[in-house]
Amino acid sequence: MAEEENHETFEAVGSGASLTYPMQCSALRKNGYVVIKGRPCKIVDMSTSKTGKHGHAKVNLVAVDIFTNKKLEDVSPSTHNMEVPHVSKNEFPLLDIDDGFMSLMRDDGSSKDDVKVPDGELGQKIEADFQDGKDLIVMVVSSMGEEHCLSYKEAPKN
């Protein structure tokens, strides 16, 4: 007799896109991106040491966290793979600032309300210019599940 088969059920369906992709160390370049200590970073300096007695050339990476600007370093054999984060930059018109969060307009006209006003001088400048009635366009960088506003500009007058 046929027994009931147990099938897995999936509650959510995603695109299956991962947060990172592998790349060989020797293929990494200055101003490219890499994951160091679990953080998305931009490579600011890179050097390769010669092959030693045991045969592997090493790649010395100096990178800056794209969100916190902290300097991170890593050394890896040039033949090994390192993770490279998917980084996307989008510009959104700023609609409102409410309780430390920016209300931004997507291309389809819907609002995006989950991006925090940046800390420090940048956040103060955005709030001051917005209070002055300027139309602002905000640059939001997203990578590895994090989104941050890293810059802004005044919208062009039509």
Backbone as CSV, one residue per row, in Angstrom:
resi,resn,N_x,N_y,N_z,CA_x,CA_y,CA_z,C_x,C_y,C_z
1,MET,0.835,-1.176,0.000,0.000,0.000,0.000,0.887,1.249,0.000
2,ALA,0.364,2.301,-0.566,1.122,3.548,-0.673,1.079,4.303,0.654
3,GLU,2.255,4.585,1.160,2.324,5.386,2.386,2.353,6.863,2.015
4,GLU,1.892,7.679,2.954,1.933,9.119,2.704,3.380,9.575,2.648
5,GLU,3.703,10.312,1.606,5.071,10.805,1.467,5.191,12.169,2.146
6,ASN,6.295,12.362,2.835,6.532,13.655,3.478,7.268,14.561,2.509
7,HIS,6.651,15.671,2.153,7.278,16.650,1.269,7.571,17.905,2.075
8,GLU,8.719,18.490,1.788,9.046,19.750,2.454,8.182,20.854,1.884
9,THR,7.729,21.734,2.742,6.994,22.902,2.261,7.853,24.130,2.503
10,PHE,7.842,25.019,1.542,8.646,26.231,1.630,7.713,27.408,1.854
11,GLU,7.943,28.120,2.951,7.069,29.229,3.315,7.313,30.458,2.450
12,ALA,8.556,30.715,2.098,8.870,31.914,1.332,9.603,31.530,0.065
13,VAL,9.382,32.288,-0.960,10.071,32.051,-2.218,10.895,33.287,-2.527
14,GLY,12.196,33.097,-2.693,13.074,34.221,-3.020,13.664,34.021,-4.395
15,SER,14.435,34.971,-4.819,15.040,34.871,-6.142,16.215,33.899,-6.126
16,GLY,16.673,33.534,-4.931,17.801,32.622,-4.842,19.132,33.330,-4.993
17,ALA,19.107,34.641,-5.138,20.346,35.395,-5.299,21.070,35.444,-3.958
18,SER,22.367,35.206,-3.993,23.123,35.248,-2.749,23.650,36.664,-2.518
19,LEU,24.125,36.894,-1.312,24.636,38.214,-0.948,26.036,38.450,-1.510
20,THR,26.752,37.349,-1.799,28.126,37.452,-2.289,28.366,36.440,-3.398
21,TYR,29.492,36.592,-4.082,29.922,35.585,-5.050,31.437,35.401,-4.916
22,PRO,31.945,34.208,-5.240,33.383,33.962,-5.060,34.215,34.526,-6.216
23,MET,35.430,34.974,-5.888,36.371,35.421,-6.910,37.773,35.083,-6.441
24,GLN,38.605,34.637,-7.372,39.978,34.294,-7.020,40.730,35.559,-6.599
25,CYS,41.545,35.433,-5.554,42.265,36.591,-5.003,43.073,37.338,-6.056
26,SER,43.706,36.599,-6.945,44.548,37.242,-7.956,43.718,38.068,-8.937
27,ALA,42.404,37.826,-9.007,41.528,38.576,-9.917,40.949,39.831,-9.271
28,LEU,41.114,39.987,-7.959,40.619,41.182,-7.280,41.447,42.391,-7.712
29,ARG,40.817,43.556,-7.765,41.506,44.770,-8.184,41.255,45.911,-7.214
30,LYS,42.168,46.895,-7.235,42.006,48.094,-6.424,40.709,48.784,-6.846
31,ASN,40.000,49.362,-5.883,38.678,49.985,-6.054,37.560,48.986,-6.304
32,GLY,37.872,47.694,-6.238,36.836,46.671,-6.314,36.315,46.394,-4.907
33,TYR,35.405,45.449,-4.804,34.811,45.127,-3.505,35.224,43.727,-3.065
34,VAL,35.263,43.518,-1.731,35.606,42.218,-1.160,34.978,42.141,0.236
35,VAL,34.726,40.914,0.702,34.206,40.735,2.056,35.379,40.386,2.975
36,ILE,35.597,41.218,4.000,36.636,40.940,5.000,35.960,40.935,6.361
37,LYS,36.167,39.863,7.113,35.564,39.699,8.447,34.051,39.905,8.416
38,GLY,33.405,39.427,7.340,31.961,39.489,7.231,31.393,40.849,6.862
39,ARG,32.253,41.799,6.483,31.798,43.153,6.140,32.101,43.466,4.669
40,PRO,31.186,44.134,3.951,31.475,44.539,2.571,32.471,45.698,2.572
41,CYS,33.552,45.557,1.822,34.624,46.552,1.833,35.039,46.923,0.413
42,LYS,35.605,48.130,0.282,36.184,48.575,-0.980,37.698,48.491,-0.841
43,ILE,38.356,47.876,-1.813,39.809,47.688,-1.753,40.504,49.019,-2.039
44,VAL,41.358,49.467,-1.098,42.085,50.721,-1.294,43.556,50.473,-1.620
45,ASP,44.090,49.323,-1.200,45.476,49.001,-1.519,45.624,47.490,-1.597
46,MET,46.492,47.069,-2.490,46.637,45.632,-2.715,48.059,45.358,-3.181
47,SER,48.689,44.347,-2.591,50.019,43.966,-3.050,50.144,42.461,-3.031
48,THR,50.993,41.952,-3.916,51.196,40.511,-4.008,52.642,40.205,-3.656
49,SER,52.829,39.256,-2.732,54.194,38.853,-2.387,54.575,37.667,-3.269
50,LYS,55.887,37.468,-3.444,56.371,36.392,-4.309,56.081,35.029,-3.709
51,THR,56.132,34.037,-4.580,55.971,32.670,-4.095,57.143,32.343,-3.196
52,GLY,56.838,31.707,-2.097,57.878,31.367,-1.138,58.366,29.955,-1.346
53,LYS,58.992,29.424,-0.322,59.558,28.081,-0.359,58.471,27.040,-0.622
54,HIS,57.265,27.303,-0.120,56.199,26.312,-0.273,55.216,26.661,-1.380
55,GLY,55.550,27.639,-2.213,54.872,27.786,-3.478,53.668,28.675,-3.638
56,HIS,53.105,29.285,-2.602,51.921,30.112,-2.823,52.264,31.592,-2.714
57,ALA,51.876,32.351,-3.748,51.988,33.806,-3.654,50.859,34.297,-2.756
58,LYS,51.140,35.298,-1.954,50.123,35.833,-1.048,49.652,37.201,-1.547
59,VAL,48.356,37.482,-1.332,47.801,38.778,-1.667,47.479,39.504,-0.366
60,ASN,48.069,40.688,-0.197,47.794,41.515,0.985,46.751,42.554,0.592
61,LEU,45.612,42.533,1.255,44.533,43.458,0.943,44.350,44.473,2.069
62,VAL,44.218,45.734,1.708,43.818,46.778,2.653,42.530,47.337,2.082
63,ALA,41.461,47.301,2.892,40.158,47.724,2.398,39.451,48.560,3.459
64,VAL,38.427,49.308,3.010,37.647,50.164,3.896,36.195,49.704,3.835
65,ASP,35.593,49.482,5.008,34.183,49.096,5.093,33.344,50.164,4.390
66,ILE,32.491,49.770,3.448,31.752,50.763,2.662,30.708,51.512,3.490
67,PHE,30.304,50.971,4.640,29.300,51.631,5.462,29.892,52.392,6.646
68,THR,30.924,51.838,7.287,31.468,52.464,8.500,32.808,53.176,8.270
69,ASN,33.421,52.986,7.101,34.742,53.534,6.760,35.862,53.023,7.653
70,LYS,35.645,51.876,8.329,36.718,51.272,9.126,37.700,50.559,8.202
71,LYS,38.984,50.700,8.513,40.029,50.073,7.710,40.209,48.617,8.155
72,LEU,40.193,47.690,7.195,40.387,46.267,7.488,41.478,45.725,6.579
73,GLU,42.222,44.735,7.085,43.290,44.116,6.295,43.132,42.617,6.283
74,ASP,43.606,41.983,5.207,43.541,40.533,5.101,44.675,40.050,4.215
75,VAL,45.173,38.847,4.495,46.200,38.202,3.686,45.669,36.841,3.278
76,SER,45.766,36.531,1.987,45.236,35.268,1.503,46.100,34.760,0.345
77,PRO,46.222,33.430,0.185,46.948,32.907,-0.982,46.242,33.338,-2.274
78,SER,47.021,33.683,-3.302,46.439,34.246,-4.528,45.548,33.248,-5.276
79,THR,45.748,31.957,-5.015,44.941,30.957,-5.725,43.614,30.681,-5.022
80,HIS,43.444,31.158,-3.787,42.207,30.905,-3.056,41.115,31.890,-3.458
81,ASN,39.872,31.479,-3.215,38.741,32.357,-3.519,38.388,33.217,-2.316
82,MET,37.944,34.427,-2.593,37.401,35.299,-1.549,36.003,35.702,-1.977
83,GLU,35.175,36.038,-0.998,33.811,36.452,-1.301,33.802,37.913,-1.735
84,VAL,33.012,38.217,-2.760,32.834,39.580,-3.250,31.357,39.931,-3.075
85,PRO,31.051,41.046,-2.396,29.643,41.379,-2.159,28.981,41.976,-3.399
86,HIS,27.680,41.737,-3.544,26.899,42.439,-4.567,26.595,43.810,-3.976
87,VAL,27.017,44.865,-4.652,26.795,46.232,-4.162,25.941,46.963,-5.195
88,SER,24.829,47.537,-4.746,24.015,48.324,-5.680,23.821,49.725,-5.118
89,LYS,23.840,50.691,-6.029,23.658,52.093,-5.659,22.403,52.590,-6.365
90,ASN,21.498,53.188,-5.597,20.260,53.718,-6.164,20.035,55.138,-5.678
91,GLU,19.449,55.947,-6.548,19.110,57.315,-6.170,17.601,57.418,-5.991
92,PHE,17.192,58.055,-4.892,15.775,58.234,-4.591,15.514,59.690,-4.233
93,PRO,14.396,60.260,-4.716,14.003,61.590,-4.238,13.562,61.499,-2.773
94,LEU,13.953,62.478,-1.972,13.594,62.514,-0.550,12.237,63.191,-0.404
95,LEU,11.271,62.472,0.197,9.928,63.015,0.391,9.769,63.661,1.758
96,ASP,10.301,62.989,2.797,10.080,63.452,4.164,11.119,62.832,5.082
97,ILE,11.334,63.457,6.234,12.180,62.879,7.285,11.307,62.757,8.518
98,ASP,11.188,61.540,9.041,10.297,61.312,10.169,10.969,60.396,11.185
99,ASP,11.188,60.898,12.390,11.703,60.094,13.503,13.021,59.389,13.170
100,GLY,13.929,60.081,12.490,15.241,59.514,12.181,15.278,58.644,10.940
101,PHE,14.137,58.486,10.252,14.097,57.704,9.017,13.685,58.589,7.857
102,MET,14.244,58.304,6.672,13.909,59.074,5.486,12.789,58.368,4.730
103,SER,11.865,59.144,4.214,10.824,58.619,3.343,11.255,58.938,1.918
104,LEU,11.520,57.890,1.136,12.055,58.047,-0.216,11.042,57.540,-1.239
105,MET,11.106,58.050,-2.463,10.178,57.601,-3.497,10.882,56.677,-4.480
106,ARG,10.306,55.484,-4.646,10.835,54.520,-5.621,10.423,54.940,-7.029
107,ASP,10.983,54.266,-8.036,10.655,54.566,-9.433,9.181,54.335,-9.747
108,ASP,8.569,53.355,-9.081,7.156,53.044,-9.363,6.192,53.953,-8.601
109,GLY,6.713,54.921,-7.842,5.865,55.868,-7.125,5.563,55.481,-5.690
110,SER,5.879,54.231,-5.307,5.646,53.824,-3.915,6.738,54.416,-3.026
111,SER,6.480,54.432,-1.709,7.476,55.025,-0.812,8.310,53.948,-0.132
112,LYS,9.526,54.325,0.195,10.480,53.449,0.886,10.834,54.171,2.174
113,ASP,10.455,53.573,3.310,10.573,54.281,4.591,11.543,53.628,5.573
114,ASP,12.444,52.767,5.098,13.283,51.997,6.021,14.753,52.398,6.012
115,VAL,15.086,53.543,5.436,16.485,53.978,5.412,16.677,55.063,6.467
116,LYS,17.636,54.813,7.366,17.914,55.769,8.446,18.633,56.999,7.924
117,VAL,18.362,58.124,8.581,19.148,59.321,8.313,20.564,59.025,8.804
118,PRO,21.593,59.295,7.995,22.964,58.970,8.430,23.366,59.738,9.689
119,ASP,24.263,59.132,10.467,24.790,59.797,11.656,25.789,60.869,11.237
120,GLY,26.064,61.773,12.153,27.145,62.742,11.958,26.794,63.881,11.026
121,GLU,27.839,64.416,10.410,27.744,65.635,9.606,26.822,65.464,8.400
122,LEU,26.905,64.317,7.702,26.074,64.085,6.516,24.591,64.147,6.859
123,GLY,24.194,63.485,7.946,22.791,63.488,8.368,22.307,64.882,8.731
124,GLN,23.173,65.641,9.405,22.807,67.018,9.785,22.629,67.894,8.548
125,LYS,23.513,67.721,7.548,23.408,68.500,6.308,22.122,68.161,5.559
126,ILE,21.791,66.855,5.478,20.566,66.438,4.783,19.353,67.061,5.470
127,GLU,19.298,66.962,6.799,18.146,67.503,7.529,18.058,69.022,7.369
128,ALA,19.197,69.703,7.436,19.204,71.165,7.302,18.734,71.595,5.913
129,ASP,19.263,70.949,4.857,18.868,71.300,3.492,17.397,70.974,3.245
130,PHE,16.917,69.860,3.832,15.508,69.486,3.666,14.599,70.509,4.367
131,GLN,15.023,70.974,5.553,14.255,71.988,6.291,14.205,73.307,5.523
132,ASP,15.255,73.585,4.743,15.309,74.816,3.945,14.425,74.722,2.703
133,GLY,13.754,73.594,2.510,12.833,73.438,1.385,13.484,73.009,0.086
134,LYS,14.733,72.532,0.151,15.412,72.078,-1.070,14.901,70.693,-1.460
135,ASP,14.785,70.441,-2.774,14.460,69.098,-3.267,15.762,68.311,-3.320
136,LEU,15.825,67.197,-2.579,17.070,66.433,-2.494,16.910,65.064,-3.129
137,ILE,18.007,64.585,-3.731,18.080,63.214,-4.230,19.142,62.510,-3.399
138,VAL,18.752,61.369,-2.807,19.602,60.659,-1.858,20.184,59.409,-2.519
139,MET,21.498,59.190,-2.350,22.157,57.986,-2.873,22.153,56.912,-1.781
140,VAL,21.487,55.785,-2.051,21.415,54.695,-1.083,22.231,53.524,-1.622
141,VAL,23.199,53.074,-0.836,24.031,51.932,-1.202,23.538,50.727,-0.414
142,SER,23.292,49.625,-1.112,22.851,48.419,-0.411,23.769,47.253,-0.759
143,SER,24.094,46.477,0.279,24.961,45.322,0.122,24.804,44.409,1.331
144,MET,24.735,43.127,1.104,24.679,42.119,2.159,23.568,42.395,3.173
145,GLY,22.414,42.801,2.684,21.266,43.006,3.553,21.249,44.325,4.309
146,GLU,22.229,45.176,4.077,22.284,46.483,4.737,22.061,47.581,3.711
147,GLU,21.417,48.650,4.144,21.228,49.817,3.287,21.612,51.063,4.070
148,HIS,22.383,51.929,3.441,22.787,53.177,4.078,22.794,54.289,3.048
149,CYS,22.473,55.482,3.510,22.590,56.670,2.673,24.030,57.162,2.804
150,LEU,24.754,57.230,1.688,26.151,57.643,1.757,26.397,59.027,1.165
151,SER,25.437,59.544,0.387,25.599,60.890,-0.167,24.247,61.412,-0.635
152,TYR,24.227,62.687,-0.980,23.006,63.279,-1.518,23.378,64.447,-2.410
153,LYS,22.418,64.881,-3.209,22.613,66.058,-4.030,21.288,66.770,-4.185
154,GLU,21.349,68.013,-4.596,20.129,68.771,-4.818,19.550,68.359,-6.165
155,ALA,18.238,68.170,-6.196,17.573,67.772,-7.449,17.692,68.895,-8.467
156,PRO,17.893,68.540,-9.742,17.995,69.592,-10.759,16.653,70.312,-10.928
157,LYS,16.715,71.602,-11.136,15.501,72.395,-11.338,15.054,72.217,-12.787
158,ASN,13.753,71.986,-12.969,13.252,71.786,-14.331,12.956,73.105,-15.003
